[in-house]
């Protein structure tokens, strides 16, 4: 008799990102150093590439694998595609310390840390493999109306700055 299983495995969430990476072995090491990732599982293909790995970052699981261009367009990294269309968002208790750790490990800052109108302290970096990460610590619980008002002020200041620099 087959044992009943949960439709979503224990410890996993409904959506799990799956990153395709040129150099998955090196990426796993980077994610351990930069993001405190814990490697849960790794399976290699006969030629030594990572065909599937699972990392735990905080309370979330991330899948990753090496590129397999011979399998069609779905198995290519941001480096091979010339960029990425997604940002992975990571909430941490101390964004200043963790962001510095990610940059020290080899990440490249895209957006410096700052206090944002939606209530997060937030910054962005690109990892050495072409994936974009946003890292934040939630600082304020705001109503949708408060966020909307702050957003109006933010965009008005941006427009004023652009007029001055033009």
N, C-alpha and C positions, 0 to 999 in steps of 0.2 A: 504494500500500500504506500502511495506517495504521501510524504509529509506535507501538510499545508504550509504555504509560505505567505509572507506579507507582500502585498503588491509593491510597496516601497520599502526597500531594505532598511533595517535598523541603522540609524545614524545618517541616513541620506535625506535629502530634501526633494521636493517635487521637481525642481529644475537643478541640473548639475552641469556646470560648464565643462566643455571638453576642448582642451587646447591642443592644436597641432603645432609642433615646434621643430625647428631645424636645430638638432642637438639636444634632444630630450634629456640625456644623461646630465649634461651641464646645466640644463634648466632646473632639473630636480635639485641639484646642489645649490643653485642660486636661490630657489624658493625656500629651501631650508634655512639658508643664511639670512636672506632678506626679509622673509615673511614668517619665519618660525614654523614652516611646514613640517609635517610628520609624514613620512612615506609609509603608506599602508600596504601597498601591493605593487609589484612590477613584473611584467611578462615581456620577454624579448622575442623577436622573430629569429628565425634561423641565421640570418645575416648579422645579428647583434643589435639591430635597432629596437627601440622601445616600442612595442606594438600596443601596450596598454599599461598605464600606471595610475595609481590613485594616491592623492595627497590629501591630508587633512590640514586645513588652515582655519584656526579657530574652531568653530562648530560646523564647518562646511567641508564638503568633499569636492575636489577638482580632479577630473580625469585629464590625462595628457598622453600624447603619443608623438613619436617621430613622424616626419613627413613620409608619405608613401605615394609619391606622384604617379607611380604606375597603376594606382587604383582609381585614377580619375581626379577631377577637380576638387573633391571634398577633402583631400588629405594633403593640403599645402599650408605652409606657415605664413604669417604676416610678411616675413622677409622675402619669400618667393612671390607673394602676391603684391608686394609693394606697399603694405600698410594693413591696418586692421580697421574694421567698422564697429568694433565694440569696445567698451570700457568695463573692466571688472572692478566692482566697488567692494571695498574691504573696510568694515568698521572695526576699530581697535580702541582699547581703553585709553591709550596715550599716543595720539597720532604724531606728536612732535618727535618722540623717541623712535617710534617704529618707522616713520618716514625717513629720518636720518639713517636708520639701519638699512633701509632699502637702497638709498642713494650710495651709502658706503659700500654696499655689496655689488654695486655696478649699475643700478638703475639711473636713468637720466631724467632730471626734473623737467616736466612739461608746464606745470603750474605750481608756483610756490604755495606753501601752506598759508591759509588765511581764514579768518572768521567770516563765514558766509551768511547771506541774508536768510537762508532757510534754517539756520540754527546749528550747523555743523562747522567744526574746524576741519578744513578740507584742502587737499593738494593732489596733484597728479604726477605720475612718472611712467616712463616706458621701460620695460625690462630689456635686458640684452638680446631678447629673442623676438622683439617687435610687438609684444602685447602691452596694452595700455591699462594701467591700474589707477584707480582713485582711492585714496585712503582718507578716512575721516574718524573723528570722535564727535558724537552727538553732544552738544553743549546746552541747547535750549529746546524745550517743547513749545512750539508755536502753533497758533490756530491758522487755518488756511487764509483767513483775512489778514493776520499779521504778516504772514509770508508774502502775500500779494502786495501789501503796502510797502514792505521792505524792498521787494523786487522793483516796484515803480521807482523808488528812491535810487536804487542801485543803477537801473538802466538810464535814469535821468543824469546821474553823475557820469556814467560812461559816455553818454552823448555829449555832455559838456566838455569832458576831457578830449574827445575826438575833435570837437570844433576848435579848441585851443591849439591842438597840435597840427591842425590842417593849414 
